[in-house]
Amino acid sequence: MSDALPIDALPRYEDLGLPGAQTELEQFDHLAAYRKLGPIYQLTFRGERWVAMGGLEANDAAWRNPDQWDYHESQTPFRETMGPTHVTQLDGPQHRRKRVNLKPGFAMSAIFGLIPEIDQSVASDLRLAAERPLNLHDFFMTALTRANSRSVLKCDFDDVTAGAFIRFEEHFIRGTSMGDARAAYYAEPAFVRDRETVFAFLGDLVDRRLAGEAVEDNFQRMIDGRRERGEPVERSELIPEAYLLLMAGTGNTAKLLNSGLQYLTQAPEWLAKLQAELAAYAPQKLLEGMASFPLLKVTLLEIERLFPAAPVMARCVGEDLVFGGYRLPKGTKVLHLQTLPHFLEEIYEDPYRFAPERWIGREYSKKSQGTFGGSTHLCLGINLVRLQMPIVIGNLLRDYDLTLGDRPRISVNVNYGVPQLADLEATFRPKASCAAA
């Protein structure tokens, strides 16, 4: 570490004359900066000095030693809103203990058997939505939230309650990247009302479970697992965990579907092949894995690559570290450009082109895939996302023709706090075979 250069010696983004902090979305040209400055540089972001790290080297360094980061500091919004035991803002042994407690709810082995229940819920909501124009993102988020309430955490979830949960989740996640403006954003009366509704509902649910209500679902397995290990079973800790079971992954999955389906409909030859494959879609086949649906598998991988919902991870250095020849002292704020490799042509040829076929017969390095992060802080909802995506697309392309209204441009980016969003209007029209059945 003695040979490493000090942080003040880092090249500066501002010296390049590139765009930055010129819009409300605070968009920087990190790809150009990476090409000119390398995998690490400094920049002024929201009035403070940050360090940006990107590329395969950065992903390897960030994920190899998760204990070098201070998540308690960098993920403050989750602690403020969800409480001091929320998994996202825990470090070291506390984080590992929490992941053990959450495993009965989120491990693939825990949710794989729920495919028939999730499939039935999604299929039902598609039928109810058929033949009428709808907002695609809102529909998917509602359908996925309902599916979770019928599978991983079974509860009496009416439309009014579901609406409060969805509004709260969207408002909450948008606020996490707002910096100093976050407090005022979270103080808006509508958000406060939704928060009260959400936590009152979850508090009542947890109270009933702790009083002995018998429900066979993943949440009950989480509670039972704690008891079997002699872990404390605390109401305050269970409430945000119940929230995670209902909402983790719903927003990201809705965004992926929203963006991916637009690009899929603009690739008619690939879409035709995929529809032919999915004519045989059935949840029973999905229970055997993705082997029966190779085109669907690579389509989902390409959607994940092009439209990561969290392109950048805000981090805080927890202990002095060296990267790229520079010493980053404890407390340094870092923008980890975890999805920047998605758009490097030396890894993915013609990276801005929607090309699912690029994945056929090819394995890309895990370090080049940052959609869900990596290491022990891998996105908790990844397994739900990777089950719900094929279920939704399988049902949709087997039974319906998707007609899109006006198509706003969905931009691809690697900026912090700028998710892939567009308000797509769409109509699901049953195919003749489906209507006859």
Secondary structure by P-SEA (a helix, b strand, c coil): ccccccccccccccccccccccccccccaaaaaaaccccccccccccbbbbbbbcaaaaaaaacccccccccccccccccccccccccccccaaaaaaaaaacccccccccccaaaaaaaaaaaaaaaaccccccaaaaaaaaaaaaaaaccccccccaaaaaaaaaaaaaaaaacccccaaaaaaacaaaaaaaaaaaaaaaaaaaaaaaccccccaaaaaaaaaaaacccccaaaaaaaaaaaaccaaaaaaaaaaaaaaaaaaaaaaaaaaaaaaccccaaaaaacccccaaaaaaaaaaaaacccccbbbbbbcccccccccccccccccccccccccccccccccccccccccccccccccccccccccccccccaaaaaaaaaaaaaaaaaacbbbbbccccccccccccccccccbbbbbbbbccccccc
